[in-house]
Amino acid sequence: MSLAKLQLKKNEEKRIKSGHLWIYSNEVDIQATPLKQFNVGQQIIIESSQGKPLGVGYINPNNLLCARILNRDYKRPIDKSLFVHRLKIAQSIRERLFKQPFYRACYGESDGLPGLIVDRFGEHLVVQITTAGMEAIKDDIVEALSKVYKPSSILLRNDSNARKAEALSPEIEQAEGLTPDEVLITENNTQFLIKPHTGQKTGWFYDHRVSRQQIAKYCEGKRVLDVFSYIGAFGLQMLSHGASELWSIDISAKALDEQEQNAVLNKVDDKITLVEGDAHTAMKELKQQGEKFDIVIVDPPAFIKKKKDHKAGLSAYRKVNEAAIRLLEKDGILLSASCSMHLKSNELQDCVRGAGRHLDKTVQLLEHCHQGQDHPIHPSIPETEYIKGVIARVLTA
């Protein structure tokens, strides 16, 4: 198969040669290869300004991030066999790390498959396709997944906001089998019923698995507050590891209903108090009521979704950590986390430090938190490292 060629401007291949997989439209030599000649999702060969092949990938000429490389071997087509190969490589490390089949099976660029996310929930796979290039070969993806995992079902949760940039319509499609409304999973010896069709993203967030193990070490006999709790991933695991009491705050009544269901499942429903409402308002009310906690967990949605949000986002992280510290006992433990790709780890650390100093507290950093091993970081693509957190001891100055 003969593929069209996309040529880069002079010196623009340096980042690609260093390992990055993305090409931006302003890096393309549009005199040599006008973007308007390409179709959305078309497979292409990416070339340097000297005409040397750099790899094969796909293009969306209407997007600033216009092309992504899938293979450095430009002679090998992007097809089912390539997907099978990459998925098997991804699977081999997951099988070494996890005794049970509950993990992110494919993490996009880090597993050599840009635009593809696959979460495994036992015999069920939930897939997110976020680019037009992957959408164009959706059938090959499904066939490859079926061959590698032999699942009972494959659900395409193609309703993420990431598809908007690619001008892809949101949709949920049953690609194979029948995915149940509820699926039972286990994480860190705690069971959860998740909802693949209606839950956030794929229905579960595997990325904080290790963070949940880390904070669990501090929770024996302690009173815990879980802010932005969703369906209880952090909080219920604290109860499973010996916490005496859990309070959970979330703005979604649906999420809290599901958390209560999971509390019953784990036989800890007698130790949980659910608070529906905005996190800042709810924490302020708890402070006014004189509530105090030994451990406070703060894992908010991304406050910095784009670079332009950076300043306002930093302020938001500072404020939410300050509110959390106000609710801690004298010798309390704070887990402060962020899923904002544009927030650096040292900036989150500084938000915690600043919040503590503003309240005349001394902060001791005990541990750093990172995304789990099923979310491997591509060393040439800093965008693949998005989860960060700190576990801090907060003392009276």
Secondary structure, DSSP 8 states (H G I E B T S, - for coil): ---EEEEB-TTTTHHHHTT--EEEGGGB-TTTS-GGGS-TTEEEEEE-TTS-EEEEEEE-TTSSEEEEEEES-TTS--SHHHHHHHHHHHHHHHHHH-SSSEEEEEEGGGGT-TTEEEEEETTEEEEEE-SHHHHTTHHHHHHHHHHHH--SEEEEEE--GGGGGGT---EEEEEES---S-EEEEETTEEEEE-TTTSSTTS--GGGHHHHHHHHTT-TT-EEEEES-TTTHHHHHHHHTT-SEEEEEES-HHHHHHHHHHHHHTT-GGGEEEEES-HHHHHHHHHHTT--EEEEEE--S-S-SSGGGHHHHHHHHHHHHHHHHHTEEEEEEEEEEE--TTS-HHHHHHHHHHHHHHTTEEEEEEEEEE--TTS---TT-GGG---EEEEEEEEE-
